[in-house]
Amino acid sequence: MALRNHSTITQFILIGLSDDTHIQALLFVLFLGIYLQTLLGNLTMILVIRTDSHLHTPMYYFLSNLSFLDLCFSSVTVPKLLKDLLSEKKTISVEGCLAQVFFVFLTAGNEACLLSVMAYDRYAAICHPLLYNQVMSNQLCKGLVWGSWGLASLNAVIIVLLAINLDFCDAQTIHHYTCELPSLFPLSCSDISINISILSFSTIFLGLGNFFPIFFSYVRIIFHILNISSTTGRSKAFSTCSSHLIAVILFFGSGMLRYLMPPSGSSLDLLSSLQYSVITPMLNPLIYSLRNNEVKTAVKRTLGKYPQYFRH
């Protein structure tokens, strides 16, 4: 797709996370470790869920899709960040920048929808256990996942089509380590009022629009748990959704902060972006495995099938 804008620049300069070469070297080692852990953790989750028949349930079907999204989400920004930490000049083409914006919206929007779907799955499992298998049929589960992809894709296309029409005249320094739409707006010499309105609507629609179903699902879940007479029953019911609740807080807390607050170019912008696009994808498989006995047992079974690959 050809760019329509009349930009006099062909590339942007990213300020990155630090100008100090020693700090950049340390950050490279840190983020390389985080990225490798993200790849290993999420690929392990996908492998275990796909190969262990005990985990062929709606909950783990959604979790394997979440792991795939976390792989994609992290890979949109971290490899470029690692490259820039080793480069003296941190640049990205206008086309490459807009492509990064598209895939950030695609993966982040998809993850927001999927977390909402997973909350409904927990609500159905805890509040209507006898009807769970009927409610969460294979057809419905696949439809919800594809619906998440469709909604996120449509949103990302609309956002990027509007961004393509922006003019970038003189300013070309992005006060961030990656291309995110809020950081591009200050560089444009076009009227960005429509873009800001669309971005705000998108954030509210996909952010709050998915957060409220999660909130109401957990309200119903909490009331149901409080009505369970046995302490063991309450503990077991809560443990099935605590991991998901932690993932929701980590993702929505930092994501909403980044896209609902006006860009300031401060360290808060950088930290919120790092939280939802780098740290959360690494933590999700740890959260779901360390707090889930079924996953830990399945990992042991999977490793037991291939002992020759894990001998020292």
C-alpha positions in Angstrom: 0.0 0.0 0.0 1.5 3.3 -1.0 1.7 6.1 1.5 -0.4 9.1 0.6 1.3 11.6 2.9 3.6 14.4 1.8 6.2 13.7 4.4 9.6 15.1 3.7 11.2 12.4 5.9 11.6 8.7 5.1 12.6 7.4 8.5 12.3 8.1 12.2 14.9 8.2 14.9 14.2 6.3 18.1 15.7 7.7 21.3 15.7 4.2 22.9 16.1 3.4 26.6 19.5 5.0 27.2 22.3 6.8 25.5 25.0 5.3 27.8 26.8 2.5 25.9 27.5 0.5 29.2 23.8 0.7 30.2 22.8 -0.3 26.7 25.0 -3.4 27.0 23.4 -4.3 30.3 19.9 -3.7 28.9 20.7 -5.9 25.9 21.6 -8.8 28.1 18.5 -8.2 30.3 16.1 -8.0 27.4 17.7 -10.9 25.5 17.2 -13.0 28.6 13.5 -11.8 28.9 12.9 -12.6 25.2 14.4 -16.0 25.4 12.4 -16.8 28.5 9.3 -15.5 26.7 10.0 -17.8 23.7 10.8 -20.8 25.9 7.9 -20.4 28.3 5.2 -19.8 25.7 6.4 -22.5 23.3 6.5 -24.9 26.2 2.9 -24.0 27.1 1.7 -24.5 23.5 3.6 -27.9 23.3 2.3 -29.2 26.6 -1.3 -28.2 25.9 -1.3 -29.6 22.4 0.3 -32.9 23.3 -1.3 -33.7 26.6 -4.9 -35.0 26.2 -5.7 -34.1 29.8 -5.5 -30.4 28.8 -7.8 -30.6 25.8 -10.4 -28.4 27.4 -11.8 -25.0 26.6 -9.7 -23.3 29.3 -6.4 -24.6 28.0 -7.4 -24.1 24.4 -7.7 -20.4 25.1 -4.5 -20.5 27.1 -2.6 -22.0 24.2 -3.9 -19.2 22.0 -2.9 -16.6 24.6 0.7 -18.1 24.6 0.8 -17.8 20.8 -0.3 -14.2 21.0 2.3 -13.5 23.7 4.9 -14.9 21.3 3.7 -12.6 18.5 3.3 -9.6 20.7 6.8 -9.8 22.2 8.3 -10.5 18.7 6.8 -7.3 17.3 9.0 -5.0 19.5 11.7 -6.9 21.3 13.9 -8.0 18.3 14.0 -4.4 17.1 14.8 -3.2 20.6 17.7 -5.6 20.9 19.1 -4.5 17.5 18.9 -0.9 18.5 20.7 -1.5 21.8 23.7 -2.7 19.8 23.4 0.1 17.2 24.8 3.6 17.3 22.0 4.9 15.1 18.5 3.8 16.0 16.3 4.4 13.0 13.2 2.9 11.5 11.6 3.6 8.1 8.1 5.3 8.0 6.7 2.2 6.4 8.4 -0.1 9.0 7.1 2.2 11.8 3.5 2.0 10.6 3.8 -1.8 10.2 4.9 -2.0 13.8 1.9 0.1 14.8 -0.4 -2.3 12.9 1.0 -5.4 14.6 1.0 -3.9 18.0 -2.7 -3.1 17.6 -3.4 -6.5 16.1 -1.8 -8.5 18.9 -2.8 -6.2 21.8 -6.4 -6.0 20.7 -6.6 -9.7 20.2 -5.2 -10.3 23.6 -7.7 -8.0 25.2 -10.5 -9.9 23.5 -9.1 -13.2 24.4 -8.7 -12.3 28.1 -12.4 -11.3 28.1 -13.3 -14.7 26.5 -11.3 -16.5 29.1 -13.1 -14.6 31.9 -16.4 -15.9 30.5 -15.0 -19.4 30.3 -14.1 -19.2 34.1 -17.6 -17.9 34.8 -19.2 -20.8 33.0 -17.0 -23.3 34.7 -17.4 -22.1 38.2 -21.0 -20.8 38.2 -22.6 -23.4 35.8 -20.4 -26.5 36.1 -23.1 -29.0 35.1 -23.8 -27.1 31.8 -20.1 -26.2 31.1 -19.5 -28.7 28.4 -22.7 -27.7 26.6 -22.1 -24.0 26.9 -18.4 -24.0 26.0 -18.7 -26.3 22.9 -15.8 -26.7 20.5 -17.6 -24.7 17.9 -18.2 -21.8 20.3 -14.6 -21.8 21.5 -13.2 -21.7 17.9 -15.8 -19.0 17.0 -14.7 -16.8 20.0 -11.0 -17.1 19.1 -11.7 -16.3 15.4 -14.0 -13.5 16.4 -11.2 -12.0 18.5 -8.8 -12.1 15.5 -11.4 -10.5 13.3 -12.3 -7.7 15.7 -8.6 -6.9 16.4 -7.7 -7.1 12.7 -10.5 -4.7 11.7 -9.4 -2.3 14.5 -5.8 -2.4 13.5 -6.6 -1.8 9.8 -8.7 1.3 10.6 -6.1 2.7 12.9 -3.2 2.3 10.4 -5.3 3.6 7.4 -5.8 6.8 9.4 -2.1 6.9 10.4 -1.0 6.5 6.7 -2.7 9.8 5.9 -0.6 11.8 8.5 2.1 14.2 7.2 5.5 14.1 8.9 7.4 17.3 8.0 10.4 18.1 10.1 10.4 16.4 13.4 11.6 12.8 13.2 12.7 11.9 16.7 10.4 9.4 18.5 10.7 9.7 22.3 10.3 6.0 22.7 12.0 2.7 22.1 9.4 1.6 19.6 6.7 2.9 17.2 3.5 3.4 19.1 0.8 5.7 17.8 0.6 8.1 20.7 4.3 8.8 20.2 3.8 9.5 16.5 1.2 12.2 17.0 3.5 14.9 18.3 5.7 14.5 15.1 2.8 15.1 12.7 2.1 18.5 11.1 -1.4 17.3 10.1 -4.6 17.8 12.0 -4.6 14.8 14.3 -7.9 15.5 16.1 -9.7 12.8 14.1 -6.9 10.3 14.8 -6.9 11.1 18.5 -10.7 10.6 18.6 -10.5 7.3 16.8 -7.6 6.1 19.0 -9.6 7.0 22.1 -12.7 5.3 20.8 -10.6 2.2 19.9 -9.0 2.1 23.4 -12.4 2.5 25.1 -14.1 0.0 22.8 -11.4 -2.8 23.0 -10.1 -1.8 26.4 -13.0 -1.0 28.5 -15.3 -3.0 26.2 -13.4 -6.1 27.2 -12.6 -5.0 30.7 -16.3 -4.6 31.8 -17.3 -8.2 30.8 -14.2 -9.4 32.8 -15.3 -7.3 35.7 -18.9 -8.5 35.7 -17.8 -12.1 35.2 -15.6 -11.9 38.3 -18.4 -10.2 40.3 -20.6 -13.2 39.6 -17.7 -15.6 40.3 -16.9 -14.0 43.7 -20.6 -14.1 44.8 -20.7 -17.7 43.8 -17.5 -18.6 45.6 -18.8 -16.8 48.8 -21.9 -19.1 48.7 -19.8 -22.2 48.7 -19.9 -23.7 52.2 -16.6 -25.6 52.4 -13.3 -23.8 52.6 -11.7 -26.4 50.3 -14.3 -25.7 47.7 -13.9 -22.0 47.9 -10.1 -22.4 47.7 -10.3 -24.7 44.6 -12.8 -22.4 42.9 -10.6 -19.3 43.5 -7.4 -21.0 42.4 -8.9 -21.8 38.9 -9.3 -18.1 38.1 -6.6 -16.4 40.2 -3.9 -16.8 37.4 -6.2 -15.2 34.9 -7.0 -12.4 37.2 -3.3 -11.6 37.6 -2.8 -11.6 33.8 -5.7 -9.3 33.4 -4.4 -6.8 35.9 -0.9 -6.8 34.4 -2.1 -6.3 30.8 -5.0 -3.9 31.2 -3.4 -1.8 33.9 -0.4 -0.8 31.9 -2.1 -0.9 28.5 -4.9 1.4 29.5 -2.5 3.8 31.2 -0.4 4.0 28.0 -3.3 4.7 25.6 -5.7 6.7 27.7 -3.2 9.1 29.1 -1.7 11.8 26.8 1.9 11.0 25.6 4.4 12.8 27.7 7.7 11.3 26.5 8.4 10.5 30.2 9.8 7.3 31.7 6.2 6.4 32.7 5.4 6.0 29.0 8.4 3.7 28.5 7.7 1.7 31.6 4.0 1.1 30.8 4.9 0.0 27.3 7.6 -2.3 28.6 5.1 -3.8 31.1 2.4 -4.8 28.7 4.5 -5.6 25.6 7.7 -7.2 27.1 7.2 -8.2 30.7 3.6 -9.5 30.6 4.3 -12.0 27.7 7.2 -13.4 29.7 5.2 -13.6 33.0 2.0 -15.2 31.6 3.3 -18.7 31.1 5.0 -18.5 34.6 1.8 -17.4 36.2 -0.3 -20.1 34.6 2.2 -22.9 35.2 3.4 -22.1 38.7 -0.1 -21.6 40.0 -1.7 -24.5 38.2 -1.1 -28.1 39.3 -2.7 -29.5 36.1 -0.1 -27.7 34.0 2.8 -28.7 36.3 1.7 -32.3 36.1 1.3 -32.1 32.3 4.8 -30.7 32.0 6.2 -33.6 33.9 4.3 -36.1 31.7 5.5 -34.4 28.6 9.1 -34.4 29.7 8.7 -38.0 30.7 7.8 -38.9 27.1 11.1 -37.6 25.8 13.6 -38.4 28.5 16.5 -38.6 26.0 16.2 -34.9 25.3 16.4 -33.9 29.0 19.3 -36.0 30.3 22.4 -34.2 31.5 
